[in-house]
Amino acid sequence: TIRKNGYFVIKGKASKVVEVSTLKTGKHSHARCHFVAINLFNGKLEDIVPSSHNCDVPHVIHTDYQLIDIYKDGFVSLLTDIRNTKDDLRLLTDEPLLTQIKKGFGEGKDLVVTVM
């Protein structure tokens, strides 16, 4: 069962459900579910799926790391909860978010990066 705040694949993209509604059965159709979801990377999506169909559900894990350095090539150095470093991730290319992260880091703020 897909519920509000759950995750599922809509139009081939992993998304978080923000609204679910059921549409009545028509004369020649089955009951359908209308999903409104936010794509985890780039915005709002909507889809209508027959209620009897299966949907793909991604396994989403959130892991928090402390940001300890930003390199010129876009890679970051992160500190794990067991005090090891993780250096194999690159920041997103979303310019407003990237600017905000770099500004906060430059000001010496403690930043937490959530990886999904």
Backbone torsions as a table, in degrees:
resi	resn	phi	psi	omega
1	THR	NA	128.6	178.9
2	ILE	-96.7	125.5	-176.8
3	ARG	-122.9	167.6	174.8
4	LYS	-56.7	139.6	-177.7
5	ASN	73.7	3.2	173.9
6	GLY	-87.3	177.1	179.8
7	TYR	-118.0	144.2	169.9
8	PHE	-159.9	168.3	-177.4
9	VAL	-91.8	118.2	179.1
10	ILE	-120.4	123.1	-177.4
11	LYS	53.6	38.8	176.3
12	GLY	80.0	7.1	-177.1
13	LYS	-125.6	133.7	177.5
14	ALA	-64.7	129.6	-173.8
15	SER	-142.5	156.1	176.0
16	LYS	-102.2	127.0	-176.3
17	VAL	-74.5	128.2	177.0
18	VAL	-111.2	-17.2	180.0
19	GLU	-156.8	137.5	176.8
20	VAL	-132.4	132.2	174.2
21	SER	-139.4	153.7	180.0
22	THR	-105.9	132.1	178.4
23	LEU	-98.8	141.1	-177.1
24	LYS	-64.7	155.5	176.3
25	THR	-69.7	131.2	177.9
26	GLY	-89.6	-178.2	-178.4
27	LYS	-59.7	-39.8	-177.6
28	HIS	-122.9	19.9	-177.1
29	SER	-132.7	165.1	178.8
30	HIS	-89.7	167.8	173.9
31	ALA	-61.7	144.8	-177.6
32	ARG	-130.7	155.5	176.8
33	CYS	-113.3	133.4	176.9
34	HIS	-103.0	120.4	-179.3
35	PHE	-111.3	133.8	169.1
36	VAL	-115.2	127.4	-174.8
37	ALA	-140.2	159.4	175.0
38	ILE	-108.4	121.1	176.8
39	ASN	-64.0	138.6	-175.9
40	LEU	-63.2	-16.9	-175.8
41	PHE	-121.8	-24.5	-174.7
42	ASN	-153.5	35.1	166.8
43	GLY	118.2	-171.5	-170.9
44	LYS	-79.0	140.0	175.7
45	LEU	-134.9	151.5	174.9
46	GLU	-134.3	149.6	177.0
47	ASP	-156.7	151.8	174.8
48	ILE	-117.9	125.6	-174.2
49	VAL	-127.7	134.4	174.3
50	PRO	-56.0	136.9	-174.6
51	SER	-65.3	-18.4	-179.9
52	SER	-87.8	-7.3	-178.0
53	HIS	-85.6	151.8	174.5
54	ASN	-85.3	149.5	176.6
55	CYS	-123.7	148.0	175.9
56	ASP	-76.6	136.6	179.7
57	VAL	-122.9	118.5	179.9
58	PRO	-76.0	153.0	174.6
59	HIS	-91.9	105.5	-174.7
60	VAL	-104.0	123.6	177.9
61	ILE	-119.4	130.9	176.5
62	HIS	-101.1	128.9	176.0
63	THR	-129.3	128.6	179.9
64	ASP	-98.1	138.0	176.5
65	TYR	-132.3	151.7	173.5
66	GLN	-88.9	131.7	179.0
67	LEU	-78.1	122.6	-179.9
68	ILE	-114.9	-16.0	175.6
69	ASP	-165.1	151.0	174.0
70	ILE	-123.0	124.1	-179.6
71	TYR	-93.6	158.7	-176.9
72	LYS	-61.8	-27.8	-179.1
73	ASP	-82.2	3.6	177.6
74	GLY	95.7	-11.2	176.7
75	PHE	-75.2	155.8	-179.6
76	VAL	-126.0	156.4	172.8
77	SER	-108.9	125.4	-175.7
78	LEU	-121.3	150.4	178.6
79	LEU	-107.1	125.2	-179.3
80	THR	-80.6	171.9	179.8
81	ASP	-68.2	-17.0	176.8
82	ILE	-104.1	20.6	172.9
83	ARG	68.9	24.9	171.8
84	ASN	-96.7	157.1	177.1
85	THR	-97.5	149.5	177.1
86	LYS	-125.3	118.5	-172.8
87	ASP	-122.1	19.3	-174.0
88	ASP	-107.9	16.3	-179.1
89	LEU	-113.5	144.2	177.3
90	ARG	-111.5	143.2	177.5
91	LEU	-65.0	153.7	175.3
92	LEU	-63.3	160.2	179.9
93	THR	-95.6	8.5	176.4
94	ASP	-66.0	105.0	-170.2
95	GLU	-56.4	-47.6	179.8
96	PRO	-61.3	-41.5	179.7
97	LEU	-68.5	-41.9	178.9
98	LEU	-60.5	-44.3	178.6
99	THR	-61.8	-42.8	-179.7
100	GLN	-64.4	-42.1	178.9
101	ILE	-64.5	-47.6	-179.1
102	LYS	-63.4	-38.6	179.3
103	LYS	-64.1	-49.3	179.5
104	GLY	-60.7	-41.1	179.1
105	PHE	-65.9	-42.1	178.6
106	GLY	-63.0	-29.1	178.5
107	GLU	-82.9	0.1	177.4
108	GLY	82.4	14.8	179.2
109	LYS	-73.4	147.9	173.3
110	ASP	-79.5	115.1	-177.9
111	LEU	-110.3	139.9	176.5
112	VAL	-110.8	128.8	178.6
113	VAL	-103.8	126.2	176.4
114	THR	-100.9	123.1	-179.9
115	VAL	-107.2	131.1	-179.3
116	MET	-115.9	NA	NA
